């Protein structure tokens, strides 16, 4: 089990050709910013290997980010949208 209070991502991955951040008006940089502010984590109900992060960008946008945690604390950002 991941201790999300002490979690520090080692790297980020994003498939710009397949994943859907831009179609929701969110940049990859904004998604990454959410991991370095106050955030909440929930398990994704549809995909058991994915999580939902609710956090804020530096600019103050509140986002929901769907991601997969890979070995070595590598975060694969899948999608996200403003809430």
LODOVO-696865 format. One record per atom (N, C-alpha, C, O): residue in three letters; atom name; z negated, y, x; residue number from 0. Coordinates in Angstrom, 2 decimals. Example, Ala and Ser with C-alpha at 12.3 -4.5 7.8 and 13.67 -1.06 7.14 Angstrom:
BEGIN
resn->ala; name->N; zz->-7.80; yy->-5.69; xx->13.19; resi->0
resn->ala; name->CA; zz->-7.80; yy->-4.50; xx->12.30; resi->0
resn->ala; name->C; zz->-7.80; yy->-3.30; xx->13.20; resi->0
resn->ala; name->O; zz->-8.46; yy->-3.32; xx->14.24; resi->0
resn->ser; name->N; zz->-7.08; yy->-2.25; xx->12.85; resi->1
resn->ser; name->CA; zz->-7.14; yy->-1.06; xx->13.67; resi->1
resn->ser; name->C; zz->-7.87; yy->0.03; xx->12.90; resi->1
resn->ser; name->O; zz->-8.04; yy->1.14; xx->13.41; resi->1
This chain:
BEGIN
resn->unk; name->N; zz->0.00; yy->-1.18; xx->0.83; resi->0
resn->unk; name->CA; zz->0.00; yy->0.00; xx->0.00; resi->0
resn->unk; name->C; zz->0.00; yy->1.25; xx->0.88; resi->0
resn->unk; name->O; zz->-0.72; yy->1.32; xx->1.87; resi->0
resn->unk; name->N; zz->0.79; yy->2.20; xx->0.52; resi->1
resn->unk; name->CA; zz->0.92; yy->3.44; xx->1.28; resi->1
resn->unk; name->C; zz->-0.19; yy->4.40; xx->0.91; resi->1
resn->unk; name->O; zz->-0.48; yy->4.60; xx->-0.28; resi->1
resn->unk; name->N; zz->-0.83; yy->4.99; xx->1.91; resi->2
resn->unk; name->CA; zz->-1.81; yy->6.04; xx->1.66; resi->2
resn->unk; name->C; zz->-1.04; yy->7.36; xx->1.60; resi->2
resn->unk; name->O; zz->-0.77; yy->7.97; xx->2.64; resi->2
resn->unk; name->N; zz->-0.68; yy->7.79; xx->0.41; resi->3
resn->unk; name->CA; zz->0.17; yy->8.97; xx->0.23; resi->3
resn->unk; name->C; zz->-0.53; yy->10.25; xx->0.68; resi->3
resn->unk; name->O; zz->0.15; yy->11.22; xx->0.99; resi->3
resn->unk; name->N; zz->-1.86; yy->10.28; xx->0.72; resi->4
resn->unk; name->CA; zz->-2.57; yy->11.47; xx->1.18; resi->4
resn->unk; name->C; zz->-2.39; yy->11.71; xx->2.68; resi->4
resn->unk; name->O; zz->-2.55; yy->12.83; xx->3.15; resi->4
resn->unk; name->N; zz->-2.05; yy->10.66; xx->3.41; resi->5
resn->unk; name->CA; zz->-1.86; yy->10.77; xx->4.86; resi->5
resn->unk; name->C; zz->-0.43; yy->10.48; xx->5.28; resi->5
resn->unk; name->O; zz->-0.14; yy->10.37; xx->6.48; resi->5
resn->unk; name->N; zz->0.46; yy->10.35; xx->4.33; resi->6
resn->unk; name->CA; zz->1.84; yy->9.97; xx->4.61; resi->6
resn->unk; name->C; zz->2.61; yy->11.10; xx->5.30; resi->6
resn->unk; name->O; zz->2.61; yy->12.24; xx->4.84; resi->6
resn->unk; name->N; zz->3.27; yy->10.75; xx->6.40; resi->7
resn->unk; name->CA; zz->4.15; yy->11.68; xx->7.10; resi->7
resn->unk; name->C; zz->5.48; yy->10.95; xx->7.32; resi->7
resn->unk; name->O; zz->5.51; yy->9.96; xx->8.05; resi->7
resn->unk; name->N; zz->6.56; yy->11.43; xx->6.71; resi->8
resn->unk; name->CA; zz->7.86; yy->10.78; xx->6.91; resi->8
resn->unk; name->C; zz->8.30; yy->10.88; xx->8.37; resi->8
resn->unk; name->O; zz->8.10; yy->11.91; xx->9.01; resi->8
resn->unk; name->N; zz->8.89; yy->9.81; xx->8.87; resi->9
resn->unk; name->CA; zz->9.40; yy->9.85; xx->10.25; resi->9
resn->unk; name->C; zz->10.84; yy->10.34; xx->10.28; resi->9
resn->unk; name->O; zz->11.28; yy->10.90; xx->11.29; resi->9
resn->unk; name->N; zz->11.58; yy->10.13; xx->9.19; resi->10
resn->unk; name->CA; zz->12.98; yy->10.54; xx->9.12; resi->10
resn->unk; name->C; zz->13.43; yy->10.50; xx->7.66; resi->10
resn->unk; name->O; zz->12.74; yy->9.95; xx->6.81; resi->10
resn->unk; name->N; zz->14.59; yy->11.08; xx->7.40; resi->11
resn->unk; name->CA; zz->15.17; yy->11.09; xx->6.06; resi->11
resn->unk; name->C; zz->16.60; yy->10.61; xx->6.11; resi->11
resn->unk; name->O; zz->17.32; yy->10.90; xx->7.07; resi->11
resn->unk; name->N; zz->17.01; yy->9.87; xx->5.08; resi->12
resn->unk; name->CA; zz->18.39; yy->9.42; xx->4.94; resi->12
resn->unk; name->C; zz->18.90; yy->9.91; xx->3.60; resi->12
resn->unk; name->O; zz->18.15; yy->10.04; xx->2.64; resi->12
resn->unk; name->N; zz->20.20; yy->10.18; xx->3.54; resi->13
resn->unk; name->CA; zz->20.83; yy->10.56; xx->2.29; resi->13
resn->unk; name->C; zz->22.31; yy->10.22; xx->2.37; resi->13
resn->unk; name->O; zz->22.97; yy->10.56; xx->3.35; resi->13
resn->unk; name->N; zz->22.82; yy->9.55; xx->1.35; resi->14
resn->unk; name->CA; zz->24.23; yy->9.20; xx->1.28; resi->14
resn->unk; name->C; zz->24.95; yy->10.27; xx->0.47; resi->14
resn->unk; name->O; zz->24.97; yy->10.22; xx->-0.76; resi->14
resn->unk; name->N; zz->25.54; yy->11.24; xx->1.16; resi->15
resn->unk; name->CA; zz->26.15; yy->12.38; xx->0.49; resi->15
resn->unk; name->C; zz->27.32; yy->11.97; xx->-0.39; resi->15
resn->unk; name->O; zz->27.68; yy->12.70; xx->-1.32; resi->15
resn->unk; name->N; zz->27.94; yy->10.82; xx->-0.14; resi->16
resn->unk; name->CA; zz->29.07; yy->10.37; xx->-0.94; resi->16
resn->unk; name->C; zz->28.65; yy->9.68; xx->-2.23; resi->16
resn->unk; name->O; zz->29.39; yy->9.71; xx->-3.22; resi->16
resn->unk; name->N; zz->27.48; yy->9.06; xx->-2.25; resi->17
resn->unk; name->CA; zz->27.08; yy->8.25; xx->-3.41; resi->17
resn->unk; name->C; zz->25.96; yy->8.85; xx->-4.24; resi->17
resn->unk; name->O; zz->25.95; yy->8.70; xx->-5.46; resi->17
resn->unk; name->N; zz->25.03; yy->9.53; xx->-3.61; resi->18
resn->unk; name->CA; zz->23.84; yy->9.96; xx->-4.32; resi->18
resn->unk; name->C; zz->24.06; yy->11.29; xx->-5.04; resi->18
resn->unk; name->O; zz->25.09; yy->11.94; xx->-4.83; resi->18
resn->unk; name->N; zz->23.13; yy->11.70; xx->-5.86; resi->19
resn->unk; name->CA; zz->23.38; yy->12.68; xx->-6.90; resi->19
resn->unk; name->C; zz->22.59; yy->13.99; xx->-6.84; resi->19
resn->unk; name->O; zz->22.47; yy->14.66; xx->-7.87; resi->19
resn->unk; name->N; zz->22.05; yy->14.38; xx->-5.71; resi->20
resn->unk; name->CA; zz->21.29; yy->15.62; xx->-5.66; resi->20
resn->unk; name->C; zz->22.11; yy->16.83; xx->-6.09; resi->20
resn->unk; name->O; zz->21.67; yy->17.62; xx->-6.93; resi->20
resn->unk; name->N; zz->23.28; yy->16.98; xx->-5.51; resi->21
resn->unk; name->CA; zz->24.06; yy->18.20; xx->-5.76; resi->21
resn->unk; name->C; zz->24.48; yy->18.33; xx->-7.22; resi->21
resn->unk; name->O; zz->24.60; yy->19.44; xx->-7.74; resi->21
resn->unk; name->N; zz->24.71; yy->17.21; xx->-7.90; resi->22
resn->unk; name->CA; zz->25.08; yy->17.29; xx->-9.31; resi->22
resn->unk; name->C; zz->23.93; yy->17.80; xx->-10.18; resi->22
resn->unk; name->O; zz->24.15; yy->18.19; xx->-11.32; resi->22
resn->unk; name->N; zz->22.72; yy->17.79; xx->-9.64; resi->23
resn->unk; name->CA; zz->21.55; yy->18.31; xx->-10.35; resi->23
resn->unk; name->C; zz->21.12; yy->19.68; xx->-9.82; resi->23
resn->unk; name->O; zz->20.08; yy->20.20; xx->-10.21; resi->23
resn->unk; name->N; zz->21.94; yy->20.26; xx->-8.93; resi->24
resn->unk; name->CA; zz->21.64; yy->21.59; xx->-8.42; resi->24
resn->unk; name->C; zz->20.52; yy->21.64; xx->-7.41; resi->24
resn->unk; name->O; zz->19.86; yy->22.67; xx->-7.26; resi->24
resn->unk; name->N; zz->20.29; yy->20.53; xx->-6.69; resi->25
resn->unk; name->CA; zz->19.24; yy->20.45; xx->-5.69; resi->25
resn->unk; name->C; zz->19.88; yy->20.16; xx->-4.34; resi->25
resn->unk; name->O; zz->20.76; yy->19.31; xx->-4.24; resi->25
resn->unk; name->N; zz->19.45; yy->20.87; xx->-3.31; resi->26
resn->unk; name->CA; zz->19.97; yy->20.61; xx->-1.97; resi->26
resn->unk; name->C; zz->19.12; yy->19.55; xx->-1.28; resi->26
resn->unk; name->O; zz->17.97; yy->19.32; xx->-1.64; resi->26
resn->unk; name->N; zz->19.70; yy->18.92; xx->-0.28; resi->27
resn->unk; name->CA; zz->18.97; yy->17.93; xx->0.52; resi->27
resn->unk; name->C; zz->17.76; yy->18.59; xx->1.18; resi->27
resn->unk; name->O; zz->16.69; yy->18.00; xx->1.26; resi->27
resn->unk; name->N; zz->17.93; yy->19.82; xx->1.67; resi->28
resn->unk; name->CA; zz->16.84; yy->20.54; xx->2.33; resi->28
resn->unk; name->C; zz->15.68; yy->20.77; xx->1.37; resi->28
resn->unk; name->O; zz->14.52; yy->20.63; xx->1.77; resi->28
resn->unk; name->N; zz->15.97; yy->21.11; xx->0.12; resi->29
resn->unk; name->CA; zz->14.90; yy->21.30; xx->-0.86; resi->29
resn->unk; name->C; zz->14.17; yy->20.00; xx->-1.13; resi->29
resn->unk; name->O; zz->12.94; yy->19.99; xx->-1.27; resi->29
resn->unk; name->N; zz->14.89; yy->18.89; xx->-1.18; resi->30
resn->unk; name->CA; zz->14.25; yy->17.59; xx->-1.40; resi->30
resn->unk; name->C; zz->13.29; yy->17.28; xx->-0.25; resi->30
resn->unk; name->O; zz->12.18; yy->16.80; xx->-0.49; resi->30
resn->unk; name->N; zz->13.71; yy->17.54; xx->0.97; resi->31
resn->unk; name->CA; zz->12.86; yy->17.28; xx->2.14; resi->31
resn->unk; name->C; zz->11.62; yy->18.18; xx->2.11; resi->31
resn->unk; name->O; zz->10.52; yy->17.72; xx->2.42; resi->31
resn->unk; name->N; zz->11.79; yy->19.44; xx->1.73; resi->32
resn->unk; name->CA; zz->10.65; yy->20.37; xx->1.67; resi->32
resn->unk; name->C; zz->9.53; yy->19.84; xx->0.78; resi->32
resn->unk; name->O; zz->8.36; yy->20.08; xx->1.07; resi->32
resn->unk; name->N; zz->9.87; yy->19.14; xx->-0.27; resi->33
resn->unk; name->CA; zz->8.85; yy->18.63; xx->-1.20; resi->33
resn->unk; name->C; zz->7.90; yy->17.64; xx->-0.55; resi->33
resn->unk; name->O; zz->6.77; yy->17.47; xx->-1.01; resi->33
resn->unk; name->N; zz->8.34; yy->16.97; xx->0.51; resi->34
resn->unk; name->CA; zz->7.49; yy->16.00; xx->1.20; resi->34
resn->unk; name->C; zz->6.47; yy->16.68; xx->2.10; resi->34
resn->unk; name->O; zz->5.55; yy->16.02; xx->2.61; resi->34
resn->unk; name->N; zz->6.61; yy->17.98; xx->2.31; resi->35
resn->unk; name->CA; zz->5.70; yy->18.70; xx->3.20; resi->35
resn->unk; name->C; zz->4.90; yy->19.76; xx->2.46; resi->35
resn->unk; name->O; zz->4.35; yy->20.68; xx->3.08; resi->35
resn->unk; name->N; zz->4.82; yy->19.64; xx->1.14; resi->36
resn->unk; name->CA; zz->3.96; yy->20.49; xx->0.32; resi->36
resn->unk; name->C; zz->3.03; yy->19.56; xx->-0.45; resi->36
resn->unk; name->O; zz->3.06; yy->18.34; xx->-0.25; resi->36
resn->unk; name->N; zz->2.23; yy->20.12; xx->-1.32; resi->37
resn->unk; name->CA; zz->1.42; yy->19.27; xx->-2.19; resi->37
resn->unk; name->C; zz->2.37; yy->18.47; xx->-3.08; resi->37
resn->unk; name->O; zz->3.29; yy->19.03; xx->-3.67; resi->37
resn->unk; name->N; zz->2.13; yy->17.17; xx->-3.19; resi->38
resn->unk; name->CA; zz->2.99; yy->16.34; xx->-4.04; resi->38
resn->unk; name->C; zz->2.20; yy->15.23; xx->-4.69; resi->38
resn->unk; name->O; zz->1.11; yy->14.87; xx->-4.24; resi->38
resn->unk; name->N; zz->2.77; yy->14.69; xx->-5.76; resi->39
resn->unk; name->CA; zz->2.24; yy->13.51; xx->-6.44; resi->39
resn->unk; name->C; zz->3.30; yy->12.42; xx->-6.36; resi->39
resn->unk; name->O; zz->4.49; yy->12.71; xx->-6.41; resi->39
resn->unk; name->N; zz->2.86; yy->11.19; xx->-6.24; resi->40
resn->unk; name->CA; zz->3.77; yy->10.05; xx->-6.17; resi->40
resn->unk; name->C; zz->3.50; yy->9.11; xx->-7.34; resi->40
resn->unk; name->O; zz->2.35; yy->8.83; xx->-7.68; resi->40
resn->unk; name->N; zz->4.58; yy->8.64; xx->-7.95; resi->41
resn->unk; name->CA; zz->4.50; yy->7.61; xx->-8.99; resi->41
resn->unk; name->C; zz->5.49; yy->6.52; xx->-8.67; resi->41
resn->unk; name->O; zz->6.53; yy->6.77; xx->-8.06; resi->41
resn->unk; name->N; zz->5.16; yy->5.32; xx->-9.08; resi->42
resn->unk; name->CA; zz->6.13; yy->4.22; xx->-8.97; resi->42
resn->unk; name->C; zz->7.25; yy->4.47; xx->-9.95; resi->42
resn->unk; name->O; zz->7.01; yy->4.97; xx->-11.05; resi->42
resn->unk; name->N; zz->8.46; yy->4.14; xx->-9.57; resi->43
resn->unk; name->CA; zz->9.60; yy->4.24; xx->-10.46; resi->43
resn->unk; name->C; zz->9.57; yy->3.05; xx->-11.40; resi->43
resn->unk; name->O; zz->9.44; yy->1.91; xx->-10.94; resi->43
resn->unk; name->N; zz->9.68; yy->3.28; xx->-12.69; resi->44
resn->unk; name->CA; zz->9.57; yy->2.20; xx->-13.67; resi->44
resn->unk; name->C; zz->10.80; yy->1.31; xx->-13.70; resi->44
resn->unk; name->O; zz->10.69; yy->0.12; xx->-13.98; resi->44
resn->unk; name->N; zz->11.96; yy->1.87; xx->-13.41; resi->45
resn->unk; name->CA; zz->13.20; yy->1.10; xx->-13.51; resi->45
resn->unk; name->C; zz->13.44; yy->0.25; xx->-12.26; resi->45
resn->unk; name->O; zz->13.81; yy->-0.92; xx->-12.37; resi->45
resn->unk; name->N; zz->13.23; yy->0.85; xx->-11.08; resi->46
resn->unk; name->CA; zz->13.47; yy->0.15; xx->-9.81; resi->46
resn->unk; name->C; zz->12.16; yy->0.03; xx->-9.06; resi->46
resn->unk; name->O; zz->11.57; yy->1.05; xx->-8.69; resi->46
resn->unk; name->N; zz->11.69; yy->-1.18; xx->-8.84; resi->47
resn->unk; name->CA; zz->10.38; yy->-1.40; xx->-8.24; resi->47
resn->unk; name->C; zz->10.30; yy->-1.00; xx->-6.78; resi->47
resn->unk; name->O; zz->9.20; yy->-0.84; xx->-6.25; resi->47
resn->unk; name->N; zz->11.45; yy->-0.85; xx->-6.10; resi->48
resn->unk; name->CA; zz->11.42; yy->-0.45; xx->-4.69; resi->48
resn->unk; name->C; zz->11.58; yy->1.06; xx->-4.51; resi->48
resn->unk; name->O; zz->11.79; yy->1.53; xx->-3.39; resi->48
resn->unk; name->N; zz->11.48; yy->1.82; xx->-5.61; resi->49
resn->unk; name->CA; zz->11.67; yy->3.27; xx->-5.55; resi->49
resn->unk; name->C; zz->10.44; yy->3.99; xx->-6.10; resi->49
resn->unk; name->O; zz->9.64; yy->3.43; xx->-6.85; resi->49
resn->unk; name->N; zz->10.34; yy->5.25; xx->-5.70; resi->50
resn->unk; name->CA; zz->9.21; yy->6.08; xx->-6.11; resi->50
resn->unk; name->C; zz->9.72; yy->7.40; xx->-6.66; resi->50
resn->unk; name->O; zz->10.86; yy->7.80; xx->-6.40; resi->50
resn->unk; name->N; zz->8.87; yy->8.07; xx->-7.41; resi->51
resn->unk; name->CA; zz->9.12; yy->9.43; xx->-7.89; resi->51
resn->unk; name->C; zz->8.12; yy->10.35; xx->-7.20; resi->51
resn->unk; name->O; zz->6.91; yy->10.09; xx->-7.22; resi->51
resn->unk; name->N; zz->8.61; yy->11.40; xx->-6.60; resi->52
resn->unk; name->CA; zz->7.76; yy->12.42; xx->-6.01; resi->52
resn->unk; name->C; zz->7.91; yy->13.69; xx->-6.85; resi->52
resn->unk; name->O; zz->9.03; yy->14.10; xx->-7.15; resi->52
resn->unk; name->N; zz->6.81; yy->14.28; xx->-7.21; resi->53
resn->unk; name->CA; zz->6.83; yy->15.58; xx->-7.88; resi->53
resn->unk; name->C; zz->6.18; yy->16.55; xx->-6.91; resi->53
resn->unk; name->O; zz->5.01; yy->16.43; xx->-6.56; resi->53
resn->unk; name->N; zz->6.97; yy->17.53; xx->-6.48; resi->54
resn->unk; name->CA; zz->6.49; yy->18.49; xx->-5.49; resi->54
resn->unk; name->C; zz->7.21; yy->19.81; xx->-5.60; resi->54
resn->unk; name->O; zz->8.03; yy->20.02; xx->-6.50; resi->54
resn->unk; name->N; zz->6.88; yy->20.71; xx->-4.68; resi->55
resn->unk; name->CA; zz->7.44; yy->22.06; xx->-4.70; resi->55
resn->unk; name->C; zz->8.22; yy->22.34; xx->-3.43; resi->55
resn->unk; name->O; zz->7.87; yy->21.87; xx->-2.35; resi->55
resn->unk; name->N; zz->9.27; yy->23.13; xx->-3.59; resi->56
resn->unk; name->CA; zz->10.02; yy->23.61; xx->-2.43; resi->56
resn->unk; name->C; zz->9.31; yy->24.82; xx->-1.85; resi->56
resn->unk; name->O; zz->8.38; yy->25.36; xx->-2.45; resi->56
resn->unk; name->N; zz->9.75; yy->25.26; xx->-0.67; resi->57
resn->unk; name->CA; zz->9.20; yy->26.47; xx->-0.07; resi->57
resn->unk; name->C; zz->9.44; yy->27.66; xx->-0.99; resi->57
resn->unk; name->O; zz->8.61; yy->28.57; xx->-1.06; resi->57
resn->unk; name->N; zz->10.57; yy->27.67; xx->-1.69; resi->58
resn->unk; name->CA; zz->10.90; yy->28.75; xx->-2.61; resi->58
resn->unk; name->C; zz->10.18; yy->28.68; xx->-3.95; resi->58
resn->unk; name->O; zz->10.34; yy->29.58; xx->-4.77; resi->58
resn->unk; name->N; zz->9.40; yy->27.62; xx->-4.19; resi->59
resn->unk; name->CA; zz->8.60; yy->27.52; xx->-5.40; resi->59
resn->unk; name->C; zz->9.21; yy->26.70; xx->-6.52; resi->59
resn->unk; name->O; zz->8.62; yy->26.62; xx->-7.60; resi->59
resn->unk; name->N; zz->10.37; yy->26.08; xx->-6.31; resi->60
resn->unk; name->CA; zz->10.95; yy->25.22; xx->-7.34; resi->60
resn->unk; name->C; zz->10.16; yy->23.92; xx->-7.43; resi->60
resn->unk; name->O; zz->9.84; yy->23.32; xx->-6.40; resi->60
resn->unk; name->N; zz->9.84; yy->23.50; xx->-8.64; resi->61
resn->unk; name->CA; zz->9.15; yy->22.22; xx->-8.84; resi->61
resn->unk; name->C; zz->10.22; yy->21.16; xx->-9.09; resi->61
resn->unk; name->O; zz->11.01; yy->21.28; xx->-10.02; resi->61
resn->unk; name->N; zz->10.23; yy->20.13; xx->-8.25; resi->62
resn->unk; name->CA; zz->11.27; yy->19.11; xx->-8.31; resi->62
resn->unk; name->C; zz->10.69; yy->17.72; xx->-8.49; resi->62
resn->unk; name->O; zz->9.56; yy->17.43; xx->-8.07; resi->62
resn->unk; name->N; zz->11.47; yy->16.87; xx->-9.12; resi->63
resn->unk; name->CA; zz->11.20; yy->15.43; xx->-9.16; resi->63
resn->unk; name->C; zz->12.25; yy->14.80; xx->-8.26; resi->63
resn->unk; name->O; zz->13.45; yy->14.95; xx->-8.49; resi->63
resn->unk; name->N; zz->11.79; yy->14.08; xx->-7.24; resi->64
resn->unk; name->CA; zz->12.67; yy->13.44; xx->-6.27; resi->64
resn->unk; name->C; zz->12.49; yy->11.93; xx->-6.39; resi->64
resn->unk; name->O; zz->11.37; yy->11.42; xx->-6.36; resi->64
resn->unk; name->N; zz->13.61; yy->11.22; xx->-6.53; resi->65
resn->unk; name->CA; zz->13.59; yy->9.76; xx->-6.54; resi->65
resn->unk; name->C; zz->13.96; yy->9.32; xx->-5.13; resi->65
resn->unk; name->O; zz->14.98; yy->9.75; xx->-4.58; resi->65
resn->unk; name->N; zz->13.14; yy->8.44; xx->-4.56; resi->66
resn->unk; name->CA; zz->13.39; yy->8.01; xx->-3.19; resi->66
resn->unk; name->C; zz->12.99; yy->6.56; xx->-2.99; resi->66
resn->unk; name->O; zz->12.25; yy->5.98; xx->-3.78; resi->66
resn->unk; name->N; zz->13.49; yy->6.02; xx->-1.91; resi->67
resn->unk; name->CA; zz->13.16; yy->4.66; xx->-1.48; resi->67
resn->unk; name->C; zz->12.46; yy->4.79; xx->-0.13; resi->67
resn->unk; name->O; zz->12.92; yy->5.55; xx->0.73; resi->67
resn->unk; name->N; zz->11.36; yy->4.07; xx->0.06; resi->68
resn->unk; name->CA; zz->10.65; yy->4.08; xx->1.33; resi->68
resn->unk; name->C; zz->11.11; yy->2.89; xx->2.15; resi->68
resn->unk; name->O; zz->10.97; yy->1.74; xx->1.72; resi->68
resn->unk; name->N; zz->11.66; yy->3.16; xx->3.32; resi->69
resn->unk; name->CA; zz->12.18; yy->2.12; xx->4.20; resi->69
resn->unk; name->C; zz->11.20; yy->1.90; xx->5.34; resi->69
resn->unk; name->O; zz->10.30; yy->2.72; xx->5.55; resi->69
resn->unk; name->N; zz->11.34; yy->0.81; xx->6.08; resi->70
resn->unk; name->CA; zz->10.43; yy->0.55; xx->7.20; resi->70
resn->unk; name->C; zz->10.36; yy->1.73; xx->8.17; resi->70
resn->unk; name->O; zz->11.34; yy->2.43; xx->8.41; resi->70
resn->unk; name->N; zz->9.17; yy->1.93; xx->8.72; resi->71
resn->unk; name->CA; zz->8.96; yy->3.00; xx->9.68; resi->71
resn->unk; name->C; zz->8.80; yy->4.37; xx->9.05; resi->71
resn->unk; name->O; zz->9.02; yy->5.39; xx->9.70; resi->71
resn->unk; name->N; zz->8.43; yy->4.41; xx->7.77; resi->72
resn->unk; name->CA; zz->8.25; yy->5.65; xx->7.02; resi->72
resn->unk; name->C; zz->9.52; yy->6.49; xx->6.93; resi->72
resn->unk; name->O; zz->9.47; yy->7.72; xx->6.91; resi->72
resn->unk; name->N; zz->10.67; yy->5.82; xx->6.88; resi->73
resn->unk; name->CA; zz->11.95; yy->6.49; xx->6.67; resi->73
resn->unk; name->C; zz->12.15; yy->6.63; xx->5.17; resi->73
resn->unk; name->O; zz->12.06; yy->5.65; xx->4.43; resi->73
resn->unk; name->N; zz->12.43; yy->7.84; xx->4.73; resi->74
resn->unk; name->CA; zz->12.61; yy->8.15; xx->3.31; resi->74
resn->unk; name->C; zz->14.10; yy->8.25; xx->3.02; resi->74
resn->unk; name->O; zz->14.80; yy->9.05; xx->3.64; resi->74
resn->unk; name->N; zz->14.58; yy->7.45; xx->2.09; resi->75
resn->unk; name->CA; zz->15.97; yy->7.56; xx->1.63; resi->75
resn->unk; name->C; zz->15.95; yy->8.30; xx->0.30; resi->75
resn->unk; name->O; zz->15.51; yy->7.76; xx->-0.72; resi->75
resn->unk; name->N; zz->16.42; yy->9.53; xx->0.32; resi->76
resn->unk; name->CA; zz->16.47; yy->10.35; xx->-0.89; resi->76
resn->unk; name->C; zz->17.64; yy->9.87; xx->-1.73; resi->76
resn->unk; name->O; zz->18.76; yy->9.76; xx->-1.24; resi->76
resn->unk; name->N; zz->17.39; yy->9.60; xx->-3.00; resi->77
resn->unk; name->CA; zz->18.43; yy->9.09; xx->-3.91; resi->77
resn->unk; name->C; zz->18.93; yy->10.19; xx->-4.83; resi->77
resn->unk; name->O; zz->20.13; yy->10.42; xx->-4.94; resi->77
resn->unk; name->N; zz->18.00; yy->10.86; xx->-5.51; resi->78
resn->unk; name->CA; zz->18.38; yy->11.96; xx->-6.40; resi->78
resn->unk; name->C; zz->17.17; yy->12.83; xx->-6.66; resi->78
resn->unk; name->O; zz->16.07; yy->12.52; xx->-6.21; resi->78
resn->unk; name->N; zz->17.38; yy->13.92; xx->-7.37; resi->79
resn->unk; name->CA; zz->16.29; yy->14.81; xx->-7.73; resi->79
resn->unk; name->C; zz->16.78; yy->15.87; xx->-8.68; resi->79
resn->unk; name->O; zz->17.98; yy->16.13; xx->-8.77; resi->79
resn->unk; name->N; zz->15.84; yy->16.48; xx->-9.39; resi->80
resn->unk; name->CA; zz->16.17; yy->17.54; xx->-10.33; resi->80
resn->unk; name->C; zz->14.97; yy->18.42; xx->-10.54; resi->80
resn->unk; name->O; zz->13.84; yy->18.04; xx->-10.26; resi->80
resn->unk; name->N; zz->15.22; yy->19.61; xx->-11.04; resi->81
resn->unk; name->CA; zz->14.15; yy->20.57; xx->-11.30; resi->81
resn->unk; name->C; zz->13.41; yy->20.19; xx->-12.57; resi->81
resn->unk; name->O; zz->14.02; yy->19.75; xx->-13.54; resi->81
resn->unk; name->N; zz->12.09; yy->20.37; xx->-12.57; resi->82
resn->unk; name->CA; zz->11.29; yy->20.08; xx->-13.76; resi->82
resn->unk; name->C; zz->10.48; yy->21.31; xx->-14.14; resi->82
resn->unk; name->O; zz->9.74; yy->21.28; xx->-15.13; resi->82
